[in-house]
Amino acid sequence: MRILKFELLKLIKTPMFWVFMVLSLSLNIMVIVSESGWNREVNELSREIATSGEYTDSEIGNIYADYNASEIADSIIEAVPLNPTLERLMRDKYDRQQAVADEFAENGESYYIYAGGMTQHIHQLLFGQIMGLIMIEAGLLAALAVMYLIGYEKLNKTEFAVYSSKKGRCVIRNKYAAGLLFGAGGFVTIALSTFAVYFSVWDYSGFWKANVSSANNMFFDPIVGFRPLVTWESMTVAEYFARYLLIAFVLTLILAAFGGVIGLLLRNTYTAFIVFAASFLAMLAVGFVFADIGFYTGVYVATFNPAWLWLLRPHWFADMGMNTLFPWHETRGIIINAVIIMGLTTIIMKRFKRKDMV
């Protein structure tokens, strides 16, 4: 515990990390302010809904009454050359969505006002832009923290003195844990600071109890056009926000752990960070490359990697169109990545303890 506190103190005393957090918050505030020109109308609607307690409006219409998920599946299969197995999985996904849509039609989820005609913009701003920034900033901060501690001894030319004994090499576990803890704290700090500004500009008092799958919450699907965001189960905006934050937090820790694996392999903070950034971009690119060459099995495997989970963030907990094959893709992806990164970390740490310090 004493070593863990000592390693954490190194990070806390390093100005670079605080500068990074200040710059991150500054960027987030700039985005929030740049989008604040149309907040008056939205805030008035939110306060009106919160005051009246009327979260639904029957005049909106029940968009789920005649919702046809199989048509979406047909359109995707027509547009994307899937093999029989992938086609079956895609149809199974939309069969599942049809059952959900039927339930929504019966329960009247469509009637929720949410933010009225500005719902799409409000939802995209928070869960697309703002949360996207928070995740990438916190992920970079967390990964850099782990890589910094792992490479600290090499930077200060004390590597041989610390790691020359078996007991000394056990310090690496504390470095790894300290980096993860600092990364978790960084996520909380960046998120809370950003939300303090965001919710001072945007009043959500009348939105939290609305259903995310309101008929007003439409998004553009490049294959079938505009359609509602159909979550895999009924969720209020507050419930969606809480689940979203949990997935985002775990994804940040996964990125930090991934940075730690690279740091353990290279033991050079600067080189490790360059490799980490390049790896993240490569994970994004691989899906597009596979799509270009028509290797769609590879595409759907690639969408489970951390970079693609981040890219698909605006549609978490929904079907994600042609991009995925399974319900709850983001949840499955987080679990798969957590298992993989824990396995890799265990293997690399064992390798580190046996490797010569040269």
N, C-alpha and C positions, 0 to 999 in steps of 0.2 A: 504493500500500500504506500510506503514511503517513497519508493522508486516511482510509482505511478504519479504521485503528487508532484514529484520533482520534474518528471517529464512534462506534465501539464503546465507547470510553472514556466518551462522554457517557451512554450507556445504563447502563453499569456503575456510574457515579457517581450515577445517579438513584435515590433511595430508593424511589420509587413502585413500581418493578419488583420490588425485593426484598421489599417489603411484600406485593405481589400474590402472589409465590411462596410466602411464608410463610403467607398466608391460604389459598392453594390447598392446600398441604400439610396445614394444620390441618383443613380441611374433609375431605380424603381420610382423614386419621387418624380423624376422628370417625365417618365411615362404616364404616371397617374395624373400629373398636372396637365400634360398635353392632351389628355382625354377628358378633362373636367369641364370643357366648354358646354357640354350638353347634360350636365348633372342636375340642373335645376328642375327640369320637368320630371326626371326619374325620381328625385328625392320627394317631390310633392306627391307623386303617385304612391310612393312607399309609405309616407306618413299618413296619407288618406286611407290606405288599406289597413295600416296598423291601428288607426283610430277607430275605424268602423268595424274591424274584425271580419270583414267580408273578403275572403281570400279567393273566392270563386265567382265566376260570371257565366251563367248558362247560355248567354248570347254568343259566347266564343265558339260553341259548336263542339260536338264530340268527334274529334278527328280519328279516334280509334274505332269508331263504330263500323267503318268500312275499310279499315287498315288491312292491307294485303302484303304480308311479309314474303310470300312465295314469289310475288312479282319482282321484289327487290333481288331475291336469289336468282331468278331467271335472268334479270338484266345483268347481274354480275357475271354469271356463267357464260352469257352471250358475249360479254365484253372481254373476259379474261379466259385464256385457253387453259383451263384446269384439267388435270387428269381425273379419271373416275373416282379415285379415293378423295382427292381434294374437293371435287364437286359434291360428293356425298356429305362430307363434313360441312361444306358451306350450306347445303340444303338443311342439314340437321340444325345448324345454328339458327337459321331463319324459321324453322318449325318451332323451335324453342321461343323465338321472339314473337311469333304469332300468338302463342299461348299467353305470353305476357301482355301483348296488346289487347287481347280479348278481355283479360282481367282489368286492364286500365279502362277499357270501354265500359265495363260493368260498374266500376268504382267511380267513374267520372273524373279521372286524373286530368283529362284534357281541359276541364273548365277552370283550372287554376290560372289566375291572372299573371302571376309572377311579376315581371316588369312591363307588362303590356307589349306595345309595339317595339320597345327597346330591349326586350328580353334577350334576343340573340346577341346584341352588342354587349350587354351587361355580363352575360354568361361567358362570352369569349374573352372579355377584358380580364375578368378575375381568374377563370380557370385555364385560359389559354395564355395570355400575355404575362400577367402578374405572377401566377404560379409557375409558369415556365421560367421566368427570370429567377425567382427564388430558388427553384430546384437546381438550375445550372450554376448559380452563384454559390449556393451552399455545397453542392457537389464538388465544385472546383476547390473551394476552401477546405473541405474535409479531406479530399484526396491530397492536396498540397500539405496539409498538416501532418498526415501520416508519413508522406514521403520525406518531409523535412526532418522529422524525428529519426526516421530510419537512416537517413543520410547524414545526420548531424555529426556523428563521430568521424566520418570520412572528411566532411567539410572542415572539421577542427583538428584533423590529423591525430585523433585519439583512438582510431579504429582498432589498431593492434592491441593497445593497452586494455581496452574494454572487452574485446571479443576473443582474446587469446585463450581464455579459459572457458570451460563448459558452463560454469556458473555465470560468467560475464555474458555469455550469449543468451542466457535466459532473460536478460534485460530487454531483449527485443520484443517480448510479449507485452511488457509494460509500455514500451514505445508505441506499439500497435494499438493497445487499448486506450492510451492517452490521446492518440490521434483521432480515434473513433469518438471518444467522449467530447473532444474539442469540436469535432465536426458536427456532432449532435447539438452541442451548445451554439455553434455557428448558425445552424439551420433555425433553431428557435429564435436566436437574436435577430437574424435577417427577416424571418417571417413575421415576428411580432412587431418589429419596427415598421415594416412595410404595411402590415395590416392596420397599424395605428393611424398611418397617414391615409391609406385607402378608405377605411370606413369613416374617417372624418370628412372625406370628400363625398363619398357615396353612402346614403342612408339605406340600410338593408332591413330596417325594422319591420317593414311590411312584406319582405320577401322570404324570410327564413322559414316560414311555415308553408310556403307555396311548394307544389310538387315540381321537381325538376323536369318531368316529362309533360309539362304544360304544352298545349297546342301552340302557344306563343314561342316556345323554345325550339325554333327551327334551325337547321344547319344545312349547308350546301353539300350534297353528295355528288361528286363529279360524274357518277354514272346515272343516277336516277333524279338528280335535281334536289330541290329543297324538300326536306322531310323532318319530322319531329325527332328529337333526341329521346330514344326509348331505352331507359335504363332497365337492367335485368330484374329489378324489383322496385316497387314503389319507394321513392325517397323524397323527403323534403329537401329544400336547399341546404338547411342546416345539417341534415344527415349526410348529404352528398359532400358538403364542405369538410365535415369531420373525417369521413372515409378517405377523401382525396388527400387531406393532410397526412393521414397515417401512411398511405402508399408513398407519398412524396418524401416523407421522413425516412422510411425504410430504403427507398431508392437512393437517397443521399448517403446512407451508411454503406450501401452496396458499392457505390462509386468510391467512397473512401477506402473500403476494403480492397477494391480493385487497384486503386493507387498504391495501397500497401503491398500487394503482390508484386507490382512492377518495381516498387522501391526495394523490396527484398532481393529481387533478381539483379538489379543494377547497382544498388547502394550508392547512387549519385542523385541528389535531389533534382538538379537542373535537367539532367538527361532523362530521369524518370518522368518528370513533368511533361517534357516534350513528347515522350513516348505515350504517356497517358492521353494527352490531347489528341495526338495522331490516331491512337486506338479508338477514341470516342468517335472521331470523324469517320474512321474506317468502318465502324459498326453501323453508322448511318448510311454510308455509301454502299455497303455490300448488298443491302436489300434492293436498291435501285439497279445495281449492276446485274443481279440475278434476274430482275424483272426485264431488263433490256435483252438478255439472252434467252428469256423464256423459261428459266429454271424456277418455277413457282413453288416447288417444294422448299427450295433454298430460301425463297422470299419469306415464306411463312415461318420457317425456323428463325430467320434473321429478325423478324418482328418481335421476338421474345428477348432480344438483347437490350441492355439498359438504355442505349441511345434511342432505340425505336420506341421503347416504353415512354421515354420522355417526349418524343415527337408526337405520339398519339394521345398525349395528355388531354386535349380538349374533349375527347370522346370516351374517357375512362368510364367504366361501369355501363357502357352501352355496346352496341354491336360492332362499331368501327368499320362498317361497310366491307369493301373488298380487301381491307388490310389484314383481317384476322379470320380465323376459322372456328374459334371456340368462344363460348360465353365467358365473361369474367376474365378476359385476356390479360388485363393489367395485374390482376391478383395472381393468376397462374404464373405470369412472368416474374413477378416479385419473388414468389416461392422458389421457382426454378433457379433464379439468379442467386438467391440467398444460399441455397444448397450448394450450387457450383462454387461460389466464392468461398464458402466455409471449407469445402474440400480442397480447393487450390491453396488457401491460406495454410491449412494443416500440412500439406505436402511441401510447400515452399519453405515453411518454418523448419521442418525436419531437415530439409536440404541445407538450409542456412546454418544449422547447428553443426553439420558435418563438413561444411565447406572450409577450405583453407583461406585464411586472411592474407591475401597477397596483393 
